[in-house]
Amino acid sequence: MSNQLSIKALKLINYRCFEQLDVTFDERMTVLIGSNGGGKSAILDAIAIAFGPFIGAFDESVGKHFSSSDIRLSKVRNTESKEMEYADGGVELVAKGCVPGAFANSFELNDTWSRRLVSPKNSKTTIKDSKDLIEYGKSLQSGVKGGSAEVVLPLVAYYGTGRLWHQRHHSDRKLSRTSRTIGYADCLDPASSYKLFSNWFEYWSINAQNERLKAFEKSNQLIRSEFDDFIVSVSGAVDTCLDISGWSNISYSLSAQEIVVRHDQFGELPVKMLSDGIRNMIGMVADIAFRSTKLNPQLGSEAALKTPGIVLIDEVDMHLHPEWQQVVLTNLRKAFPNMQFIVTTHSPQVLSSVRKENIRVLGRNSDGTAIAEPPIDDTYGRESNLVMHRAMDVDPSPPFAEKRDLERLINLIDSGLYDSEEVKALFDKLKQSLGASHPQITQLERSIHWQEALKKL
């Protein structure tokens, strides 16, 4: 992936909650974690803005820019009215990554570009310092217009927490344009409805059926058309990411006139009838695969597997069962091996599927400066409670009412006072409320038996 469009580092200055932040990204998978309001989604938004000039270079897409609300607000003096002012000089980002062709006569594959909004009023987000990125996009657009099958378009796509399976009406079905670069339409809009995918998947399916009928009428043989390859590209990716659920074989039902999937136990059902977790996973994966295939139809049934690019996903664990959370990143990498994924999560199950080098913990150092660094301990293959404690800095035990009594009991037993009346009373009280089989109760009982055995030696 060293010579594909990617992002390696990002500096944010006076952006939303950050006075300044430097964050680096793995070339394959980066997982952002932090508390609510810590800036995870803000970083994804900033990456989308960083690639706005590239997307804006294509005919069928619109770039993404800073807005006045992105400029950091700060308290410049102490007043009872709590006055807040925009940061002087506006908001700025500096990105470092690989822009193919940026250094034609150099072995250096890193390029740096920046964007800025200098004030909240009467100004536009700058693009002049993103020349290499814009020129790369323009050269690809020119190649597409020239009909070159050698041009491979990298995908850039953003899936926010507002992503929803679109409940489509028949009036939405008209397709006015068929350009390859339709794959970039609304790609940086985090509130995707997957309507574009559903329209095109229907179009491919109907045309595949028509091509088969035409061929059969002419030669009494069924043929496989390019539309069939497009469908295979999408369905293959969906099958990979839905394997754990049992659902597979996404297709367009000509009789029901809607997209359906199949299950060995439940049969064939419309996607709209499935749970939020399954429906939205289908929608997101199918949309990534559709965009890859639309951008690079020359890759046929392998478009999803071979298309490079950058995919941003906010709360990748959204609506998913913990068992699915443990494999969601592995399956995404398997379905789209040439993509760079940058995702956010609150799930220790997700973190246990990647190494610490892939994780960036958002926080503040001792002087209040924002930081984004890997956790100290490894997370890969670790139990969720250990990940919560060591990587997320969260006590695996919730703050239940009996916690103080439990901590007191632990201290007494660890101090060798296991046969005191207070210990007996606490045991009786906690067994009544937590149950005799509670893991910490049984662990403390084992500790007492161990201490008693040592005493007899």
N, C-alpha and C positions, 0 to 999 in steps of 0.2 A: 504493500500500500504506500510505499515511500514516494512514488511519483503520481499520486492521485490528489485531487482537491481535498484538503483537510485543514483542520485548525489544531495548532499545537499549544498556543498560549493566548491569553487574553488579559489585558490591563484595563480596568474600569476606573474612571476618574469622575468624582462627583455624580455618580449614577445611583439614583434612588437611595437605598439605605447605605451605600458605600461611598465613603470619602475617597478611598482608593482600595482596590483589590487586584491582586495578581493570582491567576489560576492557570494551571497547565492541564493538558488533556492527553490521555493515552490515544494511540493511533487506532485502536479498535473499540475500546469500551471504557467510558468514564462514568462513574456513579457519584452524583452529588448528594450529600446528606447534611442535615442540620435541622435546627428547631424551626417551628412554624414562624414565618416572617423573617427567616434568616437570610433569604436572598437566592434560594435555589432556582425558583422560577424566573427571577430577574436575570440570572446568568443566561438561562436559555433564551430569554427575550433578547438579550444583548448579542448573543451569537447569531440569532436571526437577523438582527440589524447589521451585524458585521458583514453578512453575506447578501445584504440587500442590493448592493451595486451589481453583484454577479447576476442575481435573478432579474434585476431590472434591465439587463442587457438583452433579454429575449423578448420577442414580439408578443407572446401570449401571457406575460406575467408582469407583476408590479413589485417593485422592491419594497423593503421595509425600512422605516426611518425612525429617528428619535422623535418623541413628542415632548412638549413642555413639562409634562408630568414625570418625565424621566430625570429631570434636573433635580439634584439633591436639595432638599430643604433643610436648613439648619437654624438653630437659635443663636443669633449673634449678640444678644444682650438679654439680661434677666429683667423681665417685666411681668406684671401680673396678667397682662393680656396674652402672654406667651407668643410674641411675634416670631414669625418664621420667614426667612428670606431665601431666595434662590442662590445657589452657590455662584460666586463670582467667576466669570469665564465660561459658564455653561457646563455641559456634560460632554465627555469624550471617551472613546474606546480606542485601543490599539491592539490589533490582532496580529498574530504570527502563525503562519501555516505554510502549506504547500500549495502554490498556484502553478500548475503545469505551464511551461512556456515562459514563466516570468524571468528566468535567467537562461537565455538560449545559449550563452557562451560560458556557462559556469556550471560546476558540479554542485554548487549550493542549491538546495531545494527549498530553502526557507525564504518566504517573502513576508514583508511587514506592511500592513496598511492600517489606516485610521479613519475614523469618522467623528464628527463633532457637531453639536448644536450649541451655538455661542450664547443664545439668550432665549427666553421663553416667548418672545414676541418678534414678529417680522423677520424671522430667519428660517433657513432650511438646513437640514442635515447635510454636511459636506460630503462630497464624493471625490474631490480632486486628489485626495491622498490614497485613493483606491484604484489607481490607474491600471495596475497589472491585473487586478481582479476583473475590472470592466473589460479590458482588452481580451482577456481569456474568454469571457462570456460572449463578446462580439465575434471572436474568431469561430467559436462553436456555432453561433447562430448563422454565420456566413456559410459554414460548411453544410449545415442543414439545408439552407436555401439552395445550395449548389447540388443537393441530392447525394452527398457523399455518405456511403454506407460505412466508411471507416470512422466517422465521428461518433464517439461514445460520450453521451451527455451524462454528467454526474448529477445525481439527485440531491437536492437539499430540501428537507421536509421537517415540519414542526407539528407535533401532536400535543396539545395542551389538555388540561383537566376538563375542558368543555367539549372534548371530542364525543360525538354522539352518532349512533347509527341513524341515518336519515330516513324518516318515514315518508317515502316519496309518493307523489301523486302522478298519474299518467301524463299530466300536462308538462312535466319536467323533462320529458324524454327527447326533445329535439336537440340534435347536435349540429351547431352552426359551423364549427371549425374542426378540421381533422389533422392539424399540424402536429408533428412530434413534440413540439414545445408546449402543447397543451398539458403535458406532464408537469409543468411548472405552475400552472394556474392555481392561485391561492395556496401555494405550497408552504408559505411562511405564516399562514393564518392558523394560530393554535386551536381555534374553535372549529375544527373540521367536522362536517356532517357526512363525509364520504359520498355525497351526492354525485360528484364527478365520476368516482369509481363505478357506482351502481349504474349510471347511465351508459358508460362505455362497456361495462361487462355485459349488459343486455345487448348492446349493439354488436359486440363480438359474437355473442352466442347465437343471435338471430342470423347473422351473416354466415357463421360456420354451418348452421343447419341449411341455409339456402345453397351454399356451395356444395354441400354433400348431395342435396336433391338434384342440382343441375348436373353434377357429374354422373349420378346414377341414371338420370334420364338419357344422357348421351352414350354412356358405355356400360351401363348396368354394373358399375363399380363405385364403391364409396372411397372418396379421397380425403386426405388430411390437408386442410388449408392453413394459411398463416393465422387465421382467426383461432383455429384449434391450438396452435402453438402459444398464442397469447393467453388463452384460457389455462393451458397447462402451467405456464409460468406463474400465474396467480394461484391456482389451486395447489401447486406444489408447495409454495411458501405457506399457505394457510394450513395444509396438512401437517407440515413440520411443526408449526407453532401451536396447533390444536391437538397434537397427538395425545397429550395427557388427559384431555377431556373426552376423547372417544368420538368427537365430531370430525367429519372430513368430507371430501368431495364437494366443495362448493360449486354450484352451478346455477344457471338461470333456467327456471321451469317455464317452458313455453305455455303450458296449460294454466298454471297458476299466475303467470306473468309477474314473478318475483324471484329474488335470489333465495336459494334453499341450500341446506347442508344435510348430510346423512349421518345416522348413528345406527350401529348394529342392533341396539336394544330399542331405540325410540323411533326408528325409521327416518323418513324424510320430513323436515320441518322448515318453514320459512325462517330466515335469520331473525326477523323482527319478533318472533315468538320466544326466542331464547333469553336466558338471563342476561343481566347487564354485563357481567364479566365476560361471558362467551361472546355475546354480540359485539361488544366493543373491541375485543381482541381480534375477532374476525375482521371487523371494519378497518382497524388500524393496519394489520398485516396485509390485508387485501389491497388497501390503498397504497402502501409502500410498493407492493409488487406491481400493481397497476401502473403507478407512475414510472417505475423502472421500465416496464414493458412499453409504455407509450413513448417514453423518451428514446428507447433503444429497441425498436421493433426488429432491427436486423439481427438481434441476438436470439430471437425466436423464443422457444420454450425455456431457454436458459437466461433470459433477461434478468429475472430477479436474482439469480445466482451470480451473474457477472457484472451487473451495474454497480459502479462505485458511487460514493456520496457520503452525505452527513445527515443523520436522522436524530432529531431532538425529541425526547419523550418526557413529559412531566408526569410524575407519579406513575411509573411503569407498572406498579403493582395494583393499580386502581381496580377495584371490584373483584380481584382474584383471590381464590382460596389459597391458604398458605402452601399447600402442596404444589400448586401451579406457580406461586411466587418463587419457589426454589429452582425452577427450570426455565422461567420466562426469558432470562438473558441468554442462557445457553441456546435455547431454541431460536431466538432472534439472530444470533450470530451464525447459526447453522443455516437458517433460511436466507440470510443476506450476508454472505462471508466477506464481501468487499465494501461493506458500509462501515463508517465510523459512527458509533452510537454514543450519545451523551444523554444520560437519563437522570431523573431524580427519584428518590424513594424514601419512605419511612419504614421500610420492612427489613427486619434483620434476616428474614428468609432470603430476600434478594441479595443482601450483602454476603451471605454465606456461600454464594455461588461464584463470587469473584475474589481475586486476591487484593490485598491492601493497596498495591500499586495502582489499581483501577479506581480507588475510592478517593474522594476529596471531601474532607470534613470541614464545613463552614463554621467559623467561630471568630473569637476575638482573642488576641494575646493580652499580656498583662497591662499594656498601655492603651488598650482599646482598639488597636488597629485590626481591621478585618483580615482574616487569613483563610486559605483553603489548602489543606494539606492532607496527605494520607494518614490513616490512623497508625498508632504505634505498633499494635499487635496485628497479626495476620487474621483474616476472616474466612478464608477459603476452607470449606468443609467443617467449620466450627458450628457448635450448637447455638441456637438462636439466643439463649440466655447469656452466653459468653460474648456474642457479638453485641448484644444490647449493652452489656456492662463495659466491655473494653473498647469498642469502636464508636458506639453512640453515646457513651457516658450516661446511661440510663440504668437505674436499679431494676433488675428483672422482676423483683417483687413489687407489686403495686402498693401504694400507701393505704393499706386497709387498716381498720380501726384497731385490730389486735397487734399491729406491728410493734408497738412500743413494748407490750408484754412479751412478745417473742424475742425481741432484742435483749430484754432484761433476763429472760430465761437462758439465752445463749451465753450471756456474760457470766451468769452464776455457774453454769455447768463447766464452762471453760476455766473458771477459777477453782474448780474442784469441790464446789458446794452443792453437788448433785443430790445429796441426801437431806438437804434442809427442808424445813416445812414450807418455805416460800416457793421452792422449786416444785414441790408436790402440788401446792395450790395453783401455781401457774400452769402446770401440766393439765390438771383437771379442767381449768377454765378454758385453755386453748383447745383441748380435745373436744370439749363441748361445742365450741364455735367453729373450729376449723376441721374437726374430724380426726379420729385416731390415725387415719392413713395418710394424713398430710405429709408430704415429703420431708419438711423440716422437722416435724414432730418425730417421725421415724428415724431421721438422721441423728437427732439429739438422744433418742433412746439407745441407739447403737453406740454413741459416744459414752453414755453412762456405763453400758455393759463393758466397754473397752477399759474405762477407768477402774471399774470394779475388778476386772481380771488382772490388771497391772498391780493393783493394791495387794492381791493375794500372793503375788510372786515373792 
